[in-house]
Amino acid sequence: MRDERTLHERVQASPEFAELRSRLRRFVFPMSAAFMLWYLGYVLMATYAPEVMAIPVFGHINVGILVGLLQFVSTFVITGIYVRYADAHLDPVAESIRTRMEGH
């Protein structure tokens, strides 16, 4: 009996692809949740604790400005962490899948 599925459908149904998807989700979902909590914390602090956000740190720089800037820093840090994770855990599997697909 001939498999009528397309190459893409067969690859998507393969255990290797399922593992790749699982590895991606194990990283992306927790990291996204952590960042959203961090961002939500910032918004809630700005809304419900403005006196804390207004605490001067030095000169005209206060806690709110520092925490806001740390939002940008955390974005770059998460991006760097993702690149390292992808290089080590995602790219090798994706490369294997791609090579197998191109061989068909």
C-alpha positions in Angstrom: 0.0 0.0 0.0 1.4 3.4 -1.0 1.5 6.3 1.4 -0.6 9.0 -0.2 0.5 11.7 2.2 2.8 14.5 0.9 6.4 14.6 2.0 5.6 17.5 4.3 2.7 15.6 5.9 5.0 12.5 6.4 7.7 14.7 8.0 5.2 16.5 10.2 3.9 13.1 11.4 7.5 11.8 12.1 8.8 11.3 15.7 11.8 13.5 14.8 9.5 16.4 14.0 7.4 15.8 17.1 10.6 15.9 19.2 11.6 19.2 17.5 8.2 20.7 18.2 8.4 19.5 21.8 11.8 21.0 22.4 10.7 24.3 20.9 7.6 24.4 23.1 9.5 23.4 26.3 11.6 26.6 25.8 9.1 29.0 24.3 6.1 28.6 26.6 8.0 29.0 29.9 10.1 31.8 28.6 7.1 33.6 27.2 5.2 33.2 30.5 8.2 34.4 32.5 8.5 37.5 30.3 4.8 38.2 30.4 4.8 38.0 34.2 7.8 40.3 34.3 6.1 42.8 32.0 2.7 42.5 33.8 4.6 43.1 37.1 6.0 46.3 35.6 2.6 47.5 34.4 0.9 46.6 37.8 3.7 48.4 39.7 3.3 51.5 37.6 -0.5 51.4 38.1 -0.9 50.4 41.7 2.4 51.4 43.3 3.5 54.6 41.6 5.1 55.7 44.9 7.5 52.8 44.6 8.2 53.5 40.9 8.9 57.1 41.8 11.6 56.3 44.3 14.7 58.2 43.1 17.8 56.1 42.4 20.2 58.8 41.3 19.5 62.2 39.8 16.3 62.3 37.9 16.4 58.5 37.4 13.9 56.6 39.4 12.9 52.9 39.9 10.3 53.1 37.2 12.7 54.3 34.6 15.2 51.6 35.6 12.6 48.8 35.5 11.3 50.1 32.2 14.8 50.0 30.7 15.3 46.5 32.2 12.4 45.4 30.0 14.5 46.2 27.0 17.5 44.5 28.5 15.5 41.4 29.3 14.3 41.2 25.7 17.9 41.1 24.4 18.9 38.6 27.1 16.0 36.3 26.2 16.9 36.6 22.5 20.5 35.6 23.3 19.4 32.7 25.5 17.0 31.5 22.7 19.8 31.7 20.1 22.1 29.5 22.3 19.2 27.1 23.0 18.3 26.9 19.3 21.9 26.3 18.2 22.3 23.4 20.7 18.8 21.8 20.7 16.7 22.8 17.7 19.0 23.5 14.8 20.6 20.1 14.7 17.2 18.3 14.6 15.9 20.8 12.0 19.0 20.3 9.9 18.5 16.5 10.0 14.9 16.9 8.9 15.8 19.3 6.1 18.5 17.0 4.8 16.1 14.1 4.8 13.5 16.1 3.0 15.9 17.3 0.4 17.0 13.7 -0.2 13.5 12.7 -1.4 
